[in-house]
Amino acid sequence: MGVLTFPSRASAEGDSPVRTSDAAEPQPALDAPRFDALVARYRRPLLSFFQRRSVGAEDAEDLTQEVFMRLSRRFSRLHWGNPDGLVFTVAANALVDHERHERSRRRDRHVEVDPGLPDEGPSAEAALAGRERLRGLVAALDTLSPSVRAAFVLCRFENLTQAETAARLGLSVSAVEKHMMTALARLRLAIGTEHDA
C-alpha cells in the first residue's frame, strides 16, 4: 500500500499529491499523508483562502489552526483521495462557523428594549380606525367630479399652489378655489359621517 506524500514546493512540478507505490493495482482510498507534510503544504493556501474572504490576519491564523485541529481529530478516518477538496471543504465549514459566531457576538452588543417603556406606535384599534378613515376619504374622492378631484389632487398631493393648479388645468384661480372648497366640504362630510356611525 502506498503512502501519500507532499513534495516540497521546490521539488514539486505541480500541486497535486504524489503516491509512491510499487503496486499498480487501484486502491479505494489513499493513505493519510503525514500530518506535518499536510500542515506544510496547506498553511499558506489556507491563510490566503481566509484573507480573500475578508477575514483579518489574526482570524485567518486562528481559522487555519482550526482547520488543522478538525483534520487532526479525524485524521486516520478521512478519505485522502482528493486532499485539496477535503482540506478546503473543512476550511469552508470553519469559515461558516466563524461568521455565525461573529453574527451572534454582534447581536450581544444590541441594547434590549425595556418592556416597561410605552409603545410609541399606534394601537391595533387606532391603526384599524385610520385605515377605515382612509378608505372613506378615498371613496369620497371618487364621488367628486373629475375637475374638482384634479384640482384637489394637484393642490394637496402634488403641493402646487392654486395659481399653478389653475394654469395646469386651464381654469381661473377662483374656479380652483371653488373646487377646493367643494372637495374639502365633501371630505369633511365623509369624515364626520364616519365618526357619527
C-alpha positions in Angstrom: 0.0 0.0 0.0 1.4 3.4 -0.9 1.9 6.5 1.2 0.6 9.9 0.2 3.4 12.4 0.3 3.6 16.0 -0.5 6.8 17.1 -2.2 8.3 20.4 -1.2 7.4 23.4 -3.4 11.0 23.5 -4.7 10.9 19.9 -5.9 7.3 19.7 -6.9 6.3 20.2 -10.5 2.6 20.6 -9.6 0.5 21.0 -6.6 -1.1 17.5 -6.7 -0.1 14.9 -4.1 2.1 12.1 -5.2 1.6 8.4 -4.2 4.7 6.3 -4.0 3.9 2.7 -4.6 5.3 -0.3 -6.4 1.9 -1.9 -6.8 -0.1 -0.8 -9.8 -3.5 -2.1 -8.6 -6.1 0.6 -7.9 -7.0 1.3 -4.2 -10.3 2.7 -3.0 -8.6 5.4 -0.8 -5.2 6.8 -0.4 -3.4 6.5 2.8 -3.3 9.6 5.0 -0.4 12.0 4.5 2.0 12.7 7.3 0.4 15.5 9.3 3.4 17.7 9.3 3.5 17.4 5.5 -0.2 18.4 5.4 0.5 21.5 7.5 3.5 22.5 5.5 1.6 22.2 2.2 -1.7 23.8 3.2 -0.9 26.5 5.8 -0.2 29.3 3.3 -3.1 28.5 0.9 -5.5 28.3 3.8 -4.3 31.7 5.1 -4.9 33.2 1.6 -8.2 31.4 1.4 -9.5 33.1 4.6 -7.9 36.5 3.8 -9.5 36.6 0.4 -12.8 36.3 2.2 -12.3 39.5 4.2 -11.1 37.7 7.4 -8.4 39.7 9.3 -4.9 38.3 9.6 -5.4 37.2 13.2 -8.7 35.5 12.5 -7.2 33.9 9.4 -4.4 32.4 11.6 -7.0 31.1 14.0 -9.1 29.6 11.3 -6.2 27.9 9.7 -5.3 26.4 13.1 -9.0 25.4 13.5 -8.9 23.6 10.1 -5.8 21.6 11.2 -7.5 20.8 14.5 -10.6 19.5 12.8 -8.5 17.4 10.4 -6.3 16.0 13.2 -9.4 14.8 15.2 -10.5 12.5 12.3 -7.1 12.2 10.6 -6.9 8.4 10.3 -10.6 8.0 9.3 -10.6 10.6 6.4 -10.6 9.7 2.8 -7.5 11.3 1.2 -8.3 10.7 -2.5 -8.8 14.4 -3.0 -6.8 16.2 -0.3 -7.4 19.7 -1.8 -11.1 19.2 -1.8 -11.1 17.7 1.7 -9.0 20.5 3.3 -10.9 23.3 1.6 -14.2 21.8 2.5 -13.2 21.8 6.1 -11.9 25.4 5.7 -15.3 26.5 4.2 -17.1 24.9 7.1 -14.8 26.6 9.6 -15.5 29.9 7.9 -19.2 29.4 8.1 -19.0 28.6 11.8 -16.7 31.7 12.3 -19.2 34.0 10.5 -22.1 32.6 12.5 -20.2 33.2 15.7 -19.4 36.7 14.7 -23.0 37.5 14.0 -24.1 36.2 17.3 -21.4 38.1 19.1 -22.6 41.3 17.3 -26.1 40.6 18.4 -25.0 40.5 22.0 -24.0 44.2 21.6 -27.5 45.3 20.9 -29.4 47.1 23.7 -32.5 45.3 24.8 -35.7 47.3 24.8 -37.2 47.9 28.2 -40.7 46.3 28.1 -41.8 48.9 30.6 -41.4 51.7 28.0 -44.6 52.9 26.3 -45.0 51.8 22.8 -44.9 54.8 20.5 -46.7 53.1 17.6 -50.4 53.3 17.2 -52.5 50.6 18.8 -54.2 48.0 16.7 -57.5 49.7 17.1 -56.1 53.1 16.1 -54.4 51.6 13.1 -57.7 49.9 12.0 -59.6 53.2 12.5 -57.0 55.0 10.5 -57.3 52.5 7.6 -61.1 52.8 7.7 -61.0 56.6 7.6 -58.6 56.5 4.7 -60.9 54.1 2.9 -63.8 56.6 3.5 -61.7 59.5 2.2 -60.7 57.6 -1.0 -64.4 56.7 -1.5 -65.4 60.4 -1.0 -62.7 61.5 -3.5 -64.1 59.1 -6.1 -67.5 60.8 -5.8 -66.0 64.2 -6.8 -66.3 65.4 -10.4 -63.1 65.0 -12.4 -62.2 68.7 -12.4 -62.8 69.0 -8.6 -60.8 65.9 -7.9 -57.9 67.0 -10.3 -57.7 70.4 -8.5 -57.7 68.8 -5.1 -55.0 66.2 -6.0 -52.7 68.9 -7.6 -53.0 71.2 -4.6 -52.9 68.6 -1.8 -50.8 65.8 -3.1 -48.6 67.5 -5.6 -48.2 70.6 -3.5 -49.0 73.0 -6.3 -50.3 76.5 -5.5 -53.8 77.3 -6.6 -52.4 79.6 -9.3 -50.2 76.7 -10.6 -53.1 74.4 -10.5 -55.3 76.8 -12.4 -52.6 77.2 -15.1 -52.2 73.4 -15.3 -55.9 72.8 -15.6 -56.7 75.8 -17.8 -59.1 77.3 -15.1 -59.2 80.6 -13.3 -57.8 80.8 -9.8 -61.3 81.5 -8.4 -62.6 78.2 -10.1 -59.8 76.3 -8.4 -60.7 77.9 -5.1 -64.3 76.8 -5.5 -63.2 73.3 -6.5 -61.1 73.1 -3.3 -63.9 74.3 -1.1 -66.2 71.7 -2.7 -63.7 68.9 -2.2 -62.9 69.8 1.4 -66.6 70.0 2.3 -67.2 66.6 0.8 -64.2 65.1 2.6 -65.3 66.7 5.9 -68.7 65.2 5.5 -67.2 61.8 4.8 -65.1 62.0 8.0 -68.0 63.4 10.0 -70.4 60.7 8.8 -67.9 58.0 9.7 -67.4 59.4 13.2 -71.2 59.6 13.7 -71.6 56.0 12.7 
